[in-house]
């Protein structure tokens, strides 16, 4: 393994120097598009050593563009990309015109062409992506997201209970200093496990379970391996070097496969999770929401599958279920960690938001889907879309109703984001003080 990696680095570096494409220096000029070179923010050396990742270049391009410039061209060896700055344009691409933008930014190479990893929604391309995307979209309408609210509430309450136990066990019997990222990750792990598999992972009570460890392993990718794989895809394919932790991937694949088998045979009671919706879709039993029930967002985002011969296979269902751990775990955790940090640093905003949240809290400490969707100030604090937005709002509402959050003695203000895993991350050791109200 180490020999293979060293071979990749040495051979790759030589090839890269020899074969460095010369036509990319101003590739976008032929289309009248300004090209920005992101290397001042993250050099090739910094990318290849894993010191920085492509998000540093994204941030740099964002700063270089003037207020009137909506996008620019960039080269991410070997891909030619368009970087969108304008939010309205991004929204249009992501919602109404999604069907035309079938190929996502590729972040890493998958060495085995037969691997089920190739079926992940964020990896699929062209017509195949369209087919899968339009097939699973009915599982993400407002009506279906509403189904998840029950688990956001039950997991949220359990999570708060555990945090209160920790605060009560402290010397003050009221406050506890917590590491934010691992704590919010416990909530998001349990939410995804319930939402996808209907599986009670119990991470908020048992953060060191095998399940929780596997989620973290799946979501953590080695930055310099990713960078190398993008520069030298053929070598990675030739040597079969995996970027994803395949042991963790197989762990989830097996859970989904067992769940799918049991549900297809009708052995289990019906549940409100993604797997159930996929089973209903496969059997042709998933009731789609009536046109009148779809929000204007959903009508805009609707995309028709163009090939009626498309078959939803077990492999495709399996891959999409595992995708949620890739796409929905660390994204939401990082977002929540930053939100709690900002609320700790801005007590006036926290107070105002708590006041709003407390107007809609139910007697049993839960929140209703419709009420949480109508919070005006929350929408200013918490941006996002669809499932992730509702999940994040629920987490924030549960915490603010029960705790005051403040900077801990170790909290650096301003916080410094950490580059890695293709997102800007809050530092692992970011601590905040939670005090029971
Ligand atoms: C705050 C949290 C989140 C953020 C900021 C976020 C952001 C994004 C972005 C920017 C993309 C587009 C990537 C690209 O075009 O290359 C994406 C795709 C995706 N996300 Fe999220 N996401 C979040 C949470 C979630 C959650 C909770 C789930 C599911 C449980 C999810 C599932 C997906 C999937 C399946 C895709 C691929 C869609 C496709 O290719 O058609 N995300 N996300």
Boltz pocket constraint, residues with backbone or C-beta under 6 A from the ligand:
constraints:
  - pocket:
      binder: B
      contacts: [[A, 104], [A, 105], [A, 121], [A, 122], [A, 123], [A, 133], [A, 323], [A, 324], [A, 327], [A, 328], [A, 329], [A, 331], [A, 332], [A, 335], [A, 383], [A, 384], [A, 387], [A, 388], [A, 391]]
      max_distance: 6.0
